[in-house]
């Protein structure tokens, strides 16, 4: 085991992080998971949350609002819908997303309404973590 | 023969035109750099996205989601024509429109139904005369300073909404791919049903929640990603096209000024010669 794996965090507009990490915490849609070198290949959806990568002993944290991640033996790639370093994330940034999620929750029914409600809850939890 | 005053006015007017085109060229050059950066910053996501999607779609059987497999028909086509909001950028808009028109004509000749969604008002103006009655919608980006993922998402959800409502079977996008400042190549790209090349990579992934659920999540994002890439390529191409168009205009204005100046000097000399002749012949007559 080499001890580190390639970590990439990209959003549609830019690439935020790229480097060797020893572990990466990913807020998967079915629950948090930590990717370490030689992890079994997985593709997972993301829920709004914090991606934390351990790079050179330090931890880099990024706020993501959704997307998905691909984990292979050699590395993990997080493809976020929107991502920014945790230090730059403000509660105003999340308030806008929460309002949008609430709006789509109001206009939907059945399973979509449940999903929208979950998104609102996830975003609010995330806001509490900032 | 124009008078000296006329020539002087014309020279001044061409000079101020040259100033304007020069300024526009410099503005376009600055914007081009930013647009190019934005386009290249978006590339890693698109590349990785395609890789994931290719791995995923390869394992899906016959009855996959409609966005991937299509509706089973190709009767109604939606052409999404992406052009600029502003003019003065050479053949930028015309080349996209020409390609879209050729495709529209071919489809109409084959008896297909063609619907057109325009992004950017310049293309809409050019298409209105021949294909005005095919328009189904328009996206106005004139108020948008920097095109971002949210704009692409809005367009994508509009298109997917129409697709889910059964308004069309196949969607194509038209845009200019940025090659260099002097070359932008009009492109057509099929976005629905998604064209995915099967991946060579044989890694078997676990999918959480399940592969179908992920695919359903991913495909709309794929449409948005492709539209974003097209918008950004278009943005860089527009600035590149404007830059070279304005460079040409500046050069032409310079040539025009030279020509007019020569004419002005000749006329001035002719006037002086005329005056001298008049004085001398007046003196001789005495």
Interface residues (C-beta under 8 A of the other chain):
Chain A: X8 X10 X11 X12 X13 X14 X15 X28 X29 X30 X40 X41 X42 X43 X44 X45 X67 X68 X70 X72 X77 X79 X81 X82
Chain B: X38 X41 X42 X44 X45 X46 X48 X49 X51 X52 X55 X56 X148 X149 X152 X203 X204 X205 X206 X207 X208 X209 X211 X213 X214 X217 X218 X221 X224 X225 X228
